[in-house]
């Protein structure tokens, strides 16, 4: 265990409290995966936690959070949750019992605890399910899914990322309650979809979403998907009717990637028009190597319009036209000729071409 983590646990124990790492960090450690989000549960009350960690931020439901180097710590008091509203427990009791606290959690593999000495505490068969590669709900599945429908997507996301199977009873309940996810915000849904789409097991994840009826609920369709390790590249390969909170930049990049994929080719004009970054992402999907794309890019006579070796004033004077939209069309025409290597990007060649084709723009 890292010394930074051990010292936080030791600080709680020195004050006479229990303290255990629980959840994703312990699970990932047992799977040999690095993790930097540390969830600690303790019988110290929220007030006592603030006293022990005065520089930490307080949490709404009691507890504190803070960062030490690369580690994000979240420490919460043991509690039992009695009533939920809008995914949030509105009635709960702080308790002095680890077992009670673990029973409020989502999946058994997230209930595995570890103490400061590195000993594993396995009260709810989490280790057995981890070894069997099973996602199993803790407690009453109906209540857990109705209390927080996000657990439906979390189950699918964790199964995808870890390449686990969802336990059969939970699987059937997810199908039964799948429409509950429409109560979630677009932000929450996108967060889980993002993690599924960026996973190396994305194809499995999408098929799991489909088999559980989630793609139908969200209006997601996909075909012949190619994993690219880039979220915008993944969203460009699917359609989704549900409104997700993409940023303006994400929307534009996805739109452009869809255009490139629709054209189904990558040439100099593609790179010039859409840029090297997005074209490279599309290249992975279209099976065009980055080496080939870079070769095409280097061979371009112009990378942007301002590289055309003539000034707008020269064009106006040669063709005897006024500044107007016509000028933009002329520049587009020159771009096309140069990118097609039908015209050398030299001032003298361009002037000669314009002079010989003056009537074209009359």
Order of alpha helices (4+ residues) and beta strands (2+ residues): alpha-beta-alpha-beta-alpha-beta-beta-beta-beta-beta-alpha-beta-beta-alpha-beta-alpha-alpha-beta-alpha-alpha-alpha-alpha-beta-alpha-beta-alpha-alpha-alpha-alpha-alpha-alpha-alpha
